[in-house]
Amino acid sequence: MTDSSALDPEDRKIVTLARSARARNGVPEGAAVRDETGRTYVAGTVALDSLKLSALQTAVAMAVASGATSLEAAAVVTDAGSASEQDRAAVRDLGGPRTPVLVAGPDGTVREMLTAG
C-alpha cells in the first residue's frame, strides 16, 4: 500500500476524482485521467446491453473525444487487485508505455503504482 498523502498533489487529485465518480454513480469502478495540458477526465463503469466499458477505458475515451493527444497519468478506484491489461492498453494507446497508472481501493488508498507498459 502507498500512503496517498505522499503522492504528488495532482496524482492525489485524480485518485480523489475517481473515488468520487465511483461513489456518486454507484458503479464498480471510478477512474480519472490527466492529459498533457493538465485537464482531467472522470468516468465510471459503463454497463449497457450494447456497450461495456471499464471506468478507465471510458475516461480515456472522454479524453480522446475532447481532443487530448497524450496522458500524464491515470487512476482507477476498484475492488480488483490491479488494473486489467485492457485498461492499461487504453492508457498506453494515448499516453505511451511509461504513463503512470494508480490503482486505489474504495477508501482511496493507492494499492499499486504501475505503468501502462
C-alpha positions in Angstrom: 0.0 0.0 0.0 1.1 3.5 -0.7 0.4 6.5 1.6 -1.8 8.6 -0.6 -0.6 11.7 1.2 2.9 11.0 -0.2 1.5 11.3 -3.8 2.1 14.4 -5.9 -0.9 16.7 -5.4 -2.1 16.3 -9.0 -2.0 12.5 -8.7 -3.9 12.7 -5.4 -6.5 14.8 -7.2 -7.2 12.2 -9.9 -7.5 9.4 -7.2 -10.0 11.6 -5.3 -11.9 12.3 -8.5 -12.0 8.6 -9.4 -13.2 7.7 -5.9 -15.9 10.4 -6.1 -17.2 9.1 -9.5 -17.4 5.6 -8.2 -19.4 6.6 -5.1 -21.6 9.2 -6.9 -22.6 6.8 -9.6 -22.8 3.6 -7.6 -20.6 1.8 -10.2 -18.0 -0.9 -9.6 -15.1 1.4 -10.7 -14.3 5.1 -11.0 -11.4 6.5 -13.0 -9.7 9.7 -13.9 -7.0 10.6 -16.3 -4.9 13.8 -16.7 -4.0 14.9 -20.2 -0.9 16.7 -21.4 -2.3 20.1 -20.6 -3.4 19.2 -17.1 -7.1 18.7 -17.9 -8.8 15.9 -16.1 -11.5 13.5 -17.4 -13.5 11.5 -14.9 -15.7 8.5 -15.6 -17.4 5.4 -14.1 -18.0 2.0 -15.5 -20.4 1.8 -18.5 -22.6 -1.3 -18.5 -25.3 -1.1 -21.1 -26.7 -4.0 -23.1 -25.0 -2.7 -26.2 -21.8 -1.2 -24.7 -19.5 -2.3 -21.9 -16.5 -0.2 -20.9 -14.4 -0.1 -17.8 -14.2 3.2 -16.0 -10.6 3.7 -17.2 -11.5 2.9 -20.8 -14.3 5.4 -20.5 -12.1 8.1 -19.1 -9.5 7.6 -21.9 -12.3 7.8 -24.5 -13.6 11.0 -23.0 -10.1 12.5 -23.2 -9.7 11.5 -26.8 -13.2 12.8 -27.7 -12.2 16.1 -26.1 -9.0 16.5 -28.1 -6.3 15.2 -25.8 -3.2 14.0 -27.6 -1.4 12.4 -24.6 -1.9 11.5 -21.0 0.3 12.3 -18.0 -1.3 9.9 -15.5 -4.3 7.7 -14.8 -6.1 6.5 -11.7 -8.7 3.8 -11.1 -10.6 3.1 -7.9 -11.7 -0.5 -7.8 -12.2 -3.6 -5.7 -10.0 -5.5 -8.2 -6.4 -6.3 -7.3 -4.9 -4.4 -10.2 -5.6 -2.6 -13.5 -6.6 -5.0 -16.3 -4.5 -5.4 -19.3 -7.3 -3.9 -21.4 -7.3 -0.8 -19.1 -3.5 -0.5 -19.3 -3.7 -0.8 -23.1 -6.2 2.1 -23.4 -3.9 4.3 -21.3 -0.8 3.1 -23.3 -2.6 3.9 -26.6 -2.9 7.6 -25.7 -0.2 8.1 -23.1 2.6 5.7 -24.0 4.0 2.8 -22.1 5.5 4.9 -19.3 2.3 6.6 -18.3 1.7 6.0 -14.6 -1.4 4.1 -13.6 -2.5 4.4 -9.9 -4.8 1.6 -8.6 -6.6 2.5 -5.4 -9.2 0.7 -3.2 -12.6 2.1 -2.5 -11.2 4.0 0.5 -8.8 5.9 -1.8 -5.7 4.2 -0.6 -3.3 3.6 -3.5 -2.5 -0.1 -3.6 -0.4 -0.2 -6.7 1.5 2.2 -8.9 2.4 0.8 -12.2 2.9 1.9 -15.8 0.7 1.4 -18.8 3.7 -0.5 -20.3 
